Amino acid sequence: MSDAVQAMHKFIEDESVSGPVNLVAPQIVDNSQFTHSLANACMAGVQKVNLPEFLVRLLYGTERANNILLDSPRVTPQKLLDLGFQFQYEDIDSALRDIVEAECKQGGVLNAWIRKKKG
């Protein structure tokens, strides 16, 4: 979140920025990479289950499954990069690790779920 807040602050202050700005990290990840990174960040020792694509399509419908879960959009933060924006989190692993650590310190729902899964 801190990258998103810093990016919004930057283009609010910089009057030369106009039009849409993609608030995404520079690393492009697909759902499989995201799931793997999330598992590494918060579910150590918990077995990850991969659903076959046909099952995901059966459960959610082809269009919804493709648009939301299976396709990987190739979105880049080009305007931010052109402005020289420095990302605190340039990769998914460091971003998710920080989010999970913050959540666990606050004792939220994710923290309770992780403790339950780890036994």
C-alpha positions as CSV (number, residue, x, y, z in Angstrom):
1,M,0.0,0.0,0.0
2,S,2.8,2.4,0.7
3,D,3.9,2.4,-3.0
4,A,0.3,3.2,-4.0
5,V,0.0,6.1,-1.5
6,Q,3.4,7.4,-2.5
7,A,2.6,7.2,-6.2
8,M,-0.7,9.0,-5.7
9,H,1.1,11.7,-3.7
10,K,3.6,12.1,-6.5
11,F,1.1,12.6,-9.3
12,I,-1.1,14.9,-7.2
13,E,1.9,17.1,-6.6
14,D,3.3,16.9,-10.2
15,E,0.9,18.9,-12.4
16,S,2.5,17.5,-15.6
17,V,0.8,14.1,-14.9
18,S,-2.4,13.7,-16.8
19,G,-4.7,10.9,-17.8
20,P,-4.8,7.4,-16.2
21,V,-1.9,6.1,-14.2
22,N,-1.5,2.4,-13.6
23,L,-0.9,1.8,-9.9
24,V,0.9,-1.5,-10.3
25,A,4.3,-2.8,-9.4
26,P,6.9,-3.0,-12.1
27,Q,7.1,-6.9,-11.9
28,I,4.4,-8.6,-14.0
29,V,3.1,-11.7,-12.3
30,D,0.5,-14.3,-13.2
31,N,-1.9,-16.0,-10.9
32,S,0.4,-18.9,-10.4
33,Q,3.3,-16.7,-9.3
34,F,1.0,-14.7,-7.1
35,T,-0.3,-17.8,-5.4
36,H,3.2,-19.2,-4.9
37,S,4.4,-15.9,-3.4
38,L,1.4,-15.6,-1.1
39,A,2.0,-19.2,0.1
40,N,5.7,-18.4,0.8
41,A,4.7,-15.2,2.7
42,C,2.1,-16.6,5.0
43,M,1.5,-20.3,4.7
44,A,4.8,-21.9,5.4
45,G,4.1,-25.6,6.0
46,V,0.6,-25.4,4.5
47,Q,0.1,-27.4,1.3
48,K,-0.9,-25.3,-1.7
49,V,-3.6,-26.9,-3.9
50,N,-3.6,-26.2,-7.7
51,L,-7.0,-26.4,-9.3
52,P,-6.9,-27.6,-12.9
53,E,-8.0,-24.9,-15.4
54,F,-11.0,-26.9,-16.6
55,L,-12.3,-27.1,-13.0
56,V,-11.9,-23.4,-12.5
57,R,-13.9,-22.8,-15.7
58,L,-16.6,-25.2,-14.6
59,L,-16.9,-23.5,-11.2
60,Y,-16.8,-19.9,-12.4
61,G,-17.8,-20.1,-16.1
62,T,-15.4,-19.7,-18.9
63,E,-15.5,-15.9,-19.3
64,R,-15.3,-15.1,-15.6
65,A,-12.6,-17.7,-15.0
66,N,-10.5,-16.4,-17.9
67,N,-11.0,-12.7,-17.1
68,I,-10.5,-12.9,-13.3
69,L,-8.4,-16.0,-12.5
70,L,-6.7,-17.5,-15.4
71,D,-5.6,-14.8,-17.8
72,S,-2.6,-12.6,-16.8
73,P,-2.9,-8.9,-17.7
74,R,0.3,-7.3,-18.8
75,V,-0.1,-3.9,-17.1
76,T,3.0,-1.8,-16.5
77,P,3.4,1.4,-14.4
78,Q,4.9,3.2,-17.4
79,K,4.0,6.8,-16.4
80,L,5.4,6.2,-12.9
81,L,8.6,4.8,-14.3
82,D,8.9,7.7,-16.7
83,L,8.5,10.1,-13.8
84,G,11.4,8.3,-12.0
85,F,9.2,6.9,-9.3
86,Q,11.1,4.7,-6.9
87,F,9.1,1.7,-5.8
88,Q,9.6,0.4,-2.3
89,Y,8.4,-3.0,-3.4
90,E,9.6,-3.9,-6.9
91,D,8.6,-7.5,-6.6
92,I,5.6,-9.5,-5.4
93,D,7.6,-11.4,-2.8
94,S,8.7,-8.4,-0.8
95,A,5.3,-6.7,-1.0
96,L,3.3,-9.7,0.2
97,R,5.8,-10.5,2.9
98,D,5.4,-6.9,4.3
99,I,1.6,-7.0,4.0
100,V,1.5,-10.4,5.8
101,E,3.9,-9.3,8.6
102,A,1.8,-6.1,9.2
103,E,-1.4,-8.1,9.3
104,C,0.0,-10.7,11.7
105,K,1.3,-7.9,14.0
106,Q,-2.2,-6.5,14.1
107,G,-3.7,-9.9,15.0
108,G,-6.2,-9.8,12.2
109,V,-8.2,-12.5,10.4
110,L,-5.2,-13.7,8.3
111,N,-3.1,-14.1,11.5
112,A,-5.8,-16.3,13.0
113,W,-6.2,-18.4,9.9
114,I,-2.4,-18.9,9.6
115,R,-2.1,-20.0,13.3
116,K,-5.0,-22.4,12.8
117,K,-3.4,-23.9,9.6
118,K,0.0,-24.3,11.3
119,G,-1.6,-26.2,14.2
